[in-house]
Amino acid sequence: MGKTLLDKVWDLHTVRDLPNGQTQLFIGLHLIHEVTSPQAFQMVREKGLKVAFPERTFATADHIIPTEDQSRPFADGLAEEMMAALEKNCREFGVKYFDFKSGEQGVVHVVGPEQGLTQPGLTVACGDSHTSTHGAFGAIAFGVGTTQIRDILATQTLALARPKVRRIHVTGSLAKGVFAKDVILAIIRRLGVKGGIGYAYEFAGDTISRMNMEERLTVCNMAIEGGARVGYINPDHITVDYLRGRPYAPQGLAFDKASAWWLSMASDKDAVFDDVFSLDGAALEPQVAWGINPGQAVGVTENLPEPGASSGGDRASLEEAYRFTSFTPGGPVRDIAVNVAFIGSCTNGRLSDLREAARVAKGRHVAKGVRALVVPGSQKVQRQAESEGLNDLFTAAGFEWRNAGCSMCLAMNPDKLKGREVSASSSNRNFIGRQGSATGRTLLMSPAMVAAAAISGRVTDVREML
């Protein structure tokens, strides 16, 4: 019987099986940032330990940094304290740090792939729930907490339970104006935000295999929003071509040898899965997550659901969503006006995302009263976009062009919603309070859809603008 990629990677990284049924798993790549690592380093320091494999840990700053004035010290004292701690810890423990001066700083889940650190067959851990992003390369990647960061720093291992594997098979060519973000929102809508608990999601099918690496990163990024701690895509020639020439990827003959091994890690043709789910990608339209979790989504031409049509927990969740949002049950999602538009995040802050949004913004202008931000996912993305003139295009259209960072995705920085503002956002979560206001409301959609909403001042079917 064949093996899944998860089983192959898990078995290769198993140090030992523990009496409680968990596995002591070696971590091939450890990524850290300024928010969840300071306490972990301090715990290591207090125990008189060293970082076991400093060459396997890489750091950047993203969550708390401002995207306008990045001069030091930061105006926010706590943010400055976190930055200083990260810098000190990297110096003292010999950890590579992609700082502002390096020109390689950015959102941790953008930096890892673009540097070639994320590779097929690795176990990847980071103190951030959206570490599932890295599964796009055929890695087994997951978010961890601060005490687990401590364990990785001190031992390079973790105790984890092996998940089951659900294969999510997406087929058909995506229509114009439908993107990877719409695919993953549709999957979460159908399987639910708790549907993936206990599972790893293997995304497959011809729709997935046609996606470029940046699109695959978007899909895997939001696996966690469906309850799956791990989401991955089998490596193929697209994966190999993306990694070729990256700074931390093997070079020369070593790359050819590595790429052959990477491809061998894909799930076997006769692999057995614990569950299989199928989705017709050709039938999808642009999606809008309108409520208080990413599973509360509708197609852009649909009406919002009626709570009475659901039962049990679904109905209670819908009723809570309507109490919070004040949106009209059964009303067209396209009637929802927006105050803020945010393009960026580890979900959709890469160059291809900015290009798609720029196609919509070109020759148009942000609606009166709408505040629109474009935040590149890394300094490298920022340079590439500026070399193509995307910054000038966005600025001419009335968008604010910012420096790299997490920005309004989670608002642990100056970029926040105010009061009851409604945000059209290309990020990954629409939880209550997620974007910095306890009463602000977030609509999740693709970058192109966000640009369309910014220009029209309300949720708009981007297909009408392409």
C-alpha positions as CSV (number, residue, x, y, z in Angstrom):
1,M,0.0,0.0,0.0
2,G,1.3,3.4,-1.0
3,K,2.1,6.3,1.4
4,T,0.9,9.8,1.5
5,L,3.4,12.7,1.5
6,L,2.5,13.3,5.1
7,D,3.4,9.8,6.1
8,K,6.6,9.9,4.2
9,V,7.7,13.2,5.7
10,W,6.5,12.2,9.2
11,D,8.4,8.9,9.1
12,L,11.6,10.5,8.0
13,H,11.5,13.0,10.8
14,T,10.4,10.7,13.6
15,V,12.9,10.6,16.4
16,R,10.8,8.1,18.5
17,D,7.3,7.1,19.2
18,L,6.2,8.3,22.7
19,P,4.2,6.3,25.2
20,N,1.2,8.7,24.9
21,G,0.9,7.9,21.2
22,Q,2.5,11.1,20.0
23,T,5.7,11.3,17.9
24,Q,8.8,13.1,18.9
25,L,9.3,14.9,15.5
26,F,12.5,16.6,14.3
27,I,11.9,20.1,12.9
28,G,13.8,20.7,9.7
29,L,13.1,24.5,9.5
30,H,12.1,26.8,12.3
31,L,10.9,30.3,11.4
32,I,10.5,33.0,14.1
33,H,9.2,36.6,14.4
34,E,9.2,39.3,17.0
35,V,5.9,38.6,18.8
36,T,6.0,34.9,19.9
37,S,9.7,34.3,20.3
38,P,11.0,36.7,23.1
39,Q,9.5,34.6,25.9
40,A,10.7,31.4,24.3
41,F,14.3,32.7,24.1
42,Q,14.1,33.8,27.7
43,M,13.0,30.4,28.9
44,V,16.0,28.9,27.1
45,R,18.3,31.4,28.6
46,E,16.9,30.8,32.1
47,K,17.6,27.1,31.8
48,G,21.1,27.8,30.8
49,L,20.6,26.2,27.4
50,K,21.8,27.0,23.9
51,V,19.9,26.9,20.6
52,A,20.5,23.3,19.5
53,F,20.6,24.0,15.7
54,P,20.8,27.7,15.2
55,E,21.4,27.2,11.5
56,R,17.9,25.8,11.2
57,T,16.2,28.9,12.7
58,F,15.5,32.1,10.7
59,A,14.0,35.3,11.9
60,T,12.2,38.3,10.5
61,A,10.0,41.1,11.8
62,D,6.4,41.5,10.5
63,H,3.5,41.6,13.0
64,I,4.1,44.8,15.0
65,I,6.1,46.9,12.6
66,P,4.5,50.1,11.2
67,T,4.1,50.2,7.4
68,E,4.5,54.0,7.1
69,D,7.2,55.5,9.3
70,Q,9.7,52.6,10.1
71,S,12.3,54.8,11.7
72,R,13.6,53.6,15.1
73,P,12.8,53.7,17.9
74,F,9.1,52.9,17.0
75,A,6.5,55.2,18.4
76,D,4.9,52.2,20.1
77,G,7.0,51.4,23.1
78,L,5.9,47.7,23.2
79,A,6.7,47.3,19.5
80,E,10.1,48.7,20.0
81,E,10.7,46.4,23.0
82,M,9.8,43.4,20.9
83,M,12.1,44.4,18.1
84,A,15.0,45.0,20.5
85,A,14.4,41.6,22.0
86,L,14.4,39.9,18.6
87,E,17.6,41.6,17.6
88,K,19.3,40.7,20.9
89,N,18.2,37.1,20.8
90,C,19.4,36.6,17.2
91,R,22.8,38.1,18.0
92,E,23.3,36.1,21.2
93,F,22.1,32.7,19.9
94,G,23.5,33.0,16.3
95,V,20.2,33.0,14.5
96,K,20.0,34.5,11.0
97,Y,17.8,37.6,11.0
98,F,16.3,39.2,7.9
99,D,16.2,42.8,9.2
100,F,15.3,46.0,7.4
101,K,18.9,46.7,6.4
102,S,19.2,43.3,4.6
103,G,16.5,44.3,2.1
104,E,14.9,40.8,2.7
105,Q,12.6,41.7,5.6
106,G,8.9,40.8,5.3
107,V,6.0,38.7,6.5
108,V,7.5,35.4,7.7
109,H,5.4,33.3,5.4
110,V,6.5,35.3,2.4
111,V,10.2,35.5,3.3
112,G,10.6,31.7,3.9
113,P,9.5,30.7,0.4
114,E,11.1,33.5,-1.5
115,Q,14.5,32.8,0.1
116,G,14.3,29.1,-0.8
117,L,14.2,28.1,2.8
118,T,10.9,26.2,2.4
119,Q,11.5,23.0,0.5
120,P,9.6,19.8,-0.2
121,G,10.0,17.0,2.4
122,L,10.7,19.3,5.3
123,T,8.9,19.7,8.6
124,V,8.4,23.4,9.2
125,A,7.3,25.1,12.4
126,C,6.7,28.8,13.3
127,G,5.0,30.6,16.1
128,D,2.1,31.6,13.8
129,S,-1.0,29.7,13.0
130,H,-0.7,30.4,9.2
131,T,2.5,28.3,9.0
132,S,0.4,25.9,7.0
133,T,1.3,28.2,4.1
134,H,4.6,26.4,3.5
135,G,2.8,23.2,2.7
136,A,2.5,24.5,-0.8
137,F,5.9,23.1,-1.4
138,G,5.1,19.6,-0.2
139,A,6.3,20.4,3.3
140,I,4.5,19.4,6.5
141,A,4.2,22.8,8.2
142,F,2.3,23.9,11.3
143,G,2.0,26.7,13.8
144,V,3.2,26.3,17.3
145,G,2.9,28.2,20.7
146,T,5.6,29.9,22.7
147,T,6.4,26.9,24.8
148,Q,6.8,24.8,21.7
149,I,9.1,27.4,20.2
150,R,11.2,27.0,23.4
151,D,11.3,23.2,22.8
152,I,12.4,23.6,19.2
153,L,15.1,26.1,20.1
154,A,16.4,23.8,22.8
155,T,16.0,20.4,21.1
156,Q,14.9,20.9,17.5
157,T,12.0,18.5,18.2
158,L,8.3,18.6,19.2
159,A,5.9,16.1,20.5
160,L,2.9,15.9,18.1
161,A,0.1,13.5,17.2
162,R,0.0,12.3,13.6
163,P,-3.1,13.7,11.8
164,K,-5.3,11.8,9.4
165,V,-5.2,12.9,5.8
166,R,-8.2,14.2,3.8
167,R,-7.6,14.6,0.1
168,I,-9.4,17.6,-1.4
169,H,-9.7,17.1,-5.1
170,V,-10.4,20.3,-7.1
171,T,-11.1,20.0,-10.8
172,G,-11.9,22.3,-13.8
173,S,-10.5,25.5,-15.1
174,L,-11.2,28.6,-13.0
175,A,-13.3,31.2,-14.7
176,K,-12.1,34.8,-15.3
177,G,-12.1,36.7,-12.1
178,V,-11.9,33.6,-9.9
179,F,-8.7,33.0,-8.0
180,A,-7.0,30.7,-5.5
181,K,-8.5,32.7,-2.7
182,D,-12.0,31.9,-4.0
183,V,-11.1,28.2,-4.1
184,I,-10.0,28.0,-0.5
185,L,-12.9,30.1,0.7
186,A,-15.3,27.8,-1.1
187,I,-13.6,24.7,0.5
188,I,-14.0,26.2,4.0
189,R,-17.5,27.2,3.3
190,R,-18.5,23.6,2.4
191,L,-16.4,21.7,5.0
192,G,-16.8,24.2,7.8
193,V,-14.2,26.0,10.0
194,K,-14.0,22.8,12.2
195,G,-14.2,20.3,9.4
196,G,-10.4,19.8,9.3
197,I,-9.8,19.2,13.0
198,G,-7.6,16.1,13.3
199,Y,-6.8,16.1,9.6
200,A,-4.1,17.3,7.3
201,Y,-5.5,18.6,4.0
202,E,-3.9,17.3,0.8
203,F,-5.0,19.7,-2.0
204,A,-4.9,18.0,-5.4
205,G,-6.7,17.8,-8.8
206,D,-6.0,19.6,-12.1
207,T,-7.2,23.0,-10.7
208,I,-4.5,22.8,-8.1
209,S,-1.8,21.4,-10.4
210,R,-2.3,24.4,-12.8
211,M,-1.7,26.9,-10.0
212,N,1.6,28.7,-9.7
213,M,3.5,28.6,-6.4
214,E,2.0,31.9,-5.2
215,E,-1.5,30.7,-5.8
216,R,-0.7,27.4,-4.0
217,L,0.6,29.4,-1.0
218,T,-2.7,31.2,-0.8
219,V,-4.6,27.9,-0.7
220,C,-2.4,26.3,1.9
221,N,-2.3,29.5,4.0
222,M,-6.0,29.1,4.9
223,A,-6.0,25.4,5.6
224,I,-5.9,26.4,9.3
225,E,-9.1,28.4,8.8
226,G,-10.8,25.2,8.0
227,G,-9.6,23.5,11.2
228,A,-6.7,21.6,9.5
229,R,-3.4,22.5,11.2
230,V,-1.6,21.2,8.1
231,G,-2.4,21.7,4.4
232,Y,-0.1,20.6,1.6
233,I,0.3,20.2,-2.2
234,N,2.5,17.5,-3.7
235,P,5.7,18.9,-5.3
236,D,6.0,18.9,-9.1
237,H,7.9,20.7,-11.8
238,I,6.3,24.0,-10.8
239,T,7.7,23.6,-7.3
240,V,11.1,22.7,-8.6
241,D,11.2,25.6,-11.1
242,Y,10.2,28.1,-8.3
243,L,13.1,26.9,-6.1
244,R,15.8,27.0,-8.7
245,G,18.3,29.7,-8.0
246,R,16.8,30.8,-4.6
247,P,19.5,31.9,-2.1
248,Y,19.0,28.9,0.3
249,A,18.1,26.3,-2.2
250,P,20.8,23.8,-3.3
251,Q,22.8,24.9,-6.3
252,G,24.3,23.2,-9.4
253,L,24.4,19.4,-9.4
254,A,23.1,19.4,-5.8
255,F,19.9,21.0,-7.0
256,D,19.3,18.3,-9.6
257,K,19.9,15.6,-6.9
258,A,17.6,17.4,-4.5
259,S,14.8,18.0,-7.0
260,A,14.7,14.3,-7.8
261,W,14.3,13.5,-4.1
262,W,11.7,16.3,-3.7
263,L,9.5,14.8,-6.5
264,S,9.8,11.3,-4.9
265,M,8.1,12.7,-1.8
266,A,4.7,13.2,-3.5
267,S,1.9,10.9,-2.4
268,D,2.1,7.5,-4.1
269,K,-0.6,6.8,-6.7
270,D,-1.9,4.0,-4.6
271,A,-1.9,6.0,-1.3
272,V,-4.9,5.5,0.9
273,F,-6.6,8.6,2.4
274,D,-8.8,8.8,5.4
275,D,-11.3,10.9,3.6
276,V,-11.8,12.5,0.1
277,F,-13.7,15.6,-0.8
278,S,-14.3,16.9,-4.3
279,L,-15.0,20.4,-5.6
280,D,-15.9,21.6,-9.1
281,G,-13.5,24.6,-9.5
282,A,-15.1,25.5,-12.9
283,A,-18.4,26.2,-11.2
284,L,-17.0,28.7,-8.7
285,E,-17.6,32.5,-8.8
286,P,-15.8,35.1,-6.7
287,Q,-16.4,34.5,-3.0
288,V,-17.0,36.9,-0.1
289,A,-16.6,35.8,3.5
290,W,-19.1,38.3,5.1
291,G,-19.6,37.1,8.7
292,I,-17.4,36.4,11.7
293,N,-15.5,33.4,10.5
294,P,-14.1,32.5,7.0
295,G,-16.7,29.7,6.6
296,Q,-19.5,32.2,6.4
297,A,-19.1,33.0,2.7
298,V,-21.3,33.4,-0.3
299,G,-20.7,33.9,-4.0
300,V,-20.7,37.5,-5.1
301,T,-24.0,37.1,-7.0
302,E,-25.7,35.4,-4.1
303,N,-27.7,36.7,-1.2
304,L,-26.7,36.4,2.4
305,P,-28.1,33.3,4.1
306,E,-31.3,33.2,6.1
307,P,-30.6,31.9,9.7
308,G,-33.8,30.0,9.6
309,A,-32.4,27.8,6.8
310,S,-29.8,26.4,9.2
311,S,-30.0,24.4,12.3
312,G,-28.1,23.8,15.5
313,G,-24.6,25.4,15.8
314,D,-24.8,26.8,12.2
315,R,-27.9,28.7,13.0
316,A,-26.6,30.1,16.3
317,S,-23.4,31.2,14.5
318,L,-25.3,32.9,11.8
319,E,-27.5,34.7,14.3
320,E,-24.4,35.9,16.2
321,A,-22.9,37.1,12.9
322,Y,-26.0,39.1,12.0
323,R,-26.1,40.6,15.5
324,F,-22.5,41.7,15.2
325,T,-22.5,42.9,11.5
326,S,-26.0,44.4,11.3
327,F,-26.1,43.1,7.7
328,T,-29.6,42.2,6.4
329,P,-30.3,38.4,6.3
330,G,-31.2,37.4,2.7
331,G,-29.9,40.7,1.2
332,P,-27.5,40.8,-1.7
333,V,-23.9,40.7,-0.6
334,R,-23.3,43.3,-3.3
335,D,-25.3,45.8,-1.3
336,I,-22.7,46.0,1.4
337,A,-20.8,49.3,1.4
338,V,-17.1,49.4,2.4
339,N,-15.0,52.1,4.2
340,V,-11.6,50.4,4.0
341,A,-9.8,48.3,1.5
342,F,-6.7,46.3,2.4
343,I,-4.5,44.4,0.0
344,G,-1.7,42.4,1.6
345,S,-0.9,39.8,4.2
346,C,0.7,36.4,4.2
347,T,-2.4,35.2,2.2
348,N,-2.3,37.6,-0.6
349,G,0.6,40.0,-0.4
350,R,2.8,38.5,-3.1
351,L,3.7,40.0,-6.5
352,S,1.0,38.2,-8.5
353,D,-1.6,39.3,-6.0
354,L,-0.5,42.9,-6.5
355,R,-0.5,42.5,-10.2
356,E,-4.1,41.2,-10.3
357,A,-5.3,44.1,-8.1
358,A,-3.4,46.6,-10.2
359,R,-5.3,45.3,-13.4
360,V,-8.5,46.3,-11.7
361,A,-7.2,49.6,-10.4
362,K,-5.6,50.8,-13.6
363,G,-7.3,53.8,-15.1
364,R,-9.8,54.0,-12.2
365,H,-10.0,55.7,-8.8
366,V,-10.8,54.7,-5.2
367,A,-14.4,55.8,-4.3
368,K,-14.8,58.9,-2.2
369,G,-14.6,58.2,1.5
370,V,-12.8,54.8,1.1
371,R,-9.4,54.4,2.7
372,A,-7.4,51.9,0.6
373,L,-4.0,50.4,1.5
374,V,-1.6,48.2,-0.5
375,V,1.0,46.5,1.6
376,P,3.7,44.3,-0.1
377,G,4.4,41.1,1.7
378,S,8.2,41.7,1.8
379,Q,10.9,44.2,0.8
380,K,11.7,42.0,-2.2
381,V,8.0,42.0,-3.3
382,Q,8.0,45.8,-2.8
383,R,11.1,46.2,-5.0
384,Q,9.8,44.0,-7.7
385,A,6.4,45.8,-7.7
386,E,8.1,49.2,-7.8
387,S,10.3,48.2,-10.7
388,E,7.1,47.4,-12.6
389,G,5.5,50.7,-11.7
390,L,2.7,49.1,-9.6
391,N,3.3,51.6,-6.8
392,D,2.7,54.5,-9.2
393,L,-0.4,52.9,-10.6
394,F,-1.9,52.3,-7.2
395,T,-1.0,55.8,-6.0
396,A,-2.6,57.4,-9.1
397,A,-5.8,55.4,-8.4
398,G,-6.0,56.7,-4.8
399,F,-4.5,53.8,-2.9
400,E,-1.8,54.3,-0.2
401,W,1.4,52.4,-1.1
402,R,3.1,51.1,2.1
403,N,6.2,49.3,3.3
404,A,6.3,45.5,3.9
405,G,4.6,44.1,7.0
406,C,1.5,42.3,8.3
407,S,-0.3,45.6,8.5
408,M,-4.1,45.5,8.9
409,C,-4.3,41.7,8.7
410,L,-4.2,41.5,12.5
411,A,-3.7,45.2,13.4
412,M,-0.8,44.7,16.0
413,N,0.5,47.9,14.5
414,P,-0.8,51.4,13.6
415,D,-3.0,50.0,10.7
416,K,-6.4,49.5,12.2
417,L,-10.1,49.8,11.5
418,K,-11.9,52.5,13.3
419,G,-15.3,52.0,15.0
420,R,-17.9,50.3,12.8
421,E,-15.9,50.5,9.6
422,V,-16.4,47.8,7.1
423,S,-13.2,46.4,5.5
424,A,-12.8,44.6,2.2
425,S,-9.6,42.6,3.0
426,S,-7.4,40.1,1.2
427,S,-6.3,38.6,4.5
428,N,-7.3,35.4,6.1
429,R,-9.5,36.1,9.2
430,N,-12.7,38.0,9.8
431,F,-13.0,37.3,13.5
432,I,-14.5,39.9,15.7
433,G,-11.9,42.5,16.5
434,R,-9.3,41.0,14.1
435,Q,-8.5,44.2,12.3
436,G,-8.1,46.4,15.3
437,S,-11.6,47.6,16.2
438,A,-13.9,45.7,18.5
439,T,-16.8,46.7,16.4
440,G,-15.2,46.8,12.9
441,R,-16.4,44.4,10.3
442,T,-14.3,42.4,7.8
443,L,-15.1,41.0,4.4
444,L,-12.6,38.5,3.0
445,M,-12.0,38.3,-0.7
446,S,-9.4,38.1,-3.4
447,P,-7.0,41.0,-4.0
448,A,-8.8,41.8,-7.3
449,M,-12.2,41.8,-5.5
450,V,-10.8,44.1,-2.9
451,A,-9.6,46.5,-5.6
452,A,-13.0,46.4,-7.2
453,A,-14.7,47.2,-3.8
454,A,-12.3,50.1,-3.2
455,I,-13.2,51.6,-6.6
456,S,-17.0,51.1,-6.4
457,G,-17.3,51.7,-2.6
458,R,-19.2,48.5,-2.1
459,V,-18.9,44.7,-2.7
460,T,-18.6,44.4,-6.5
461,D,-18.3,41.5,-8.9
462,V,-14.8,42.0,-10.2
463,R,-15.7,40.1,-13.4
464,E,-17.6,43.2,-14.5
465,M,-14.3,45.2,-14.4
466,L,-12.0,42.8,-16.1
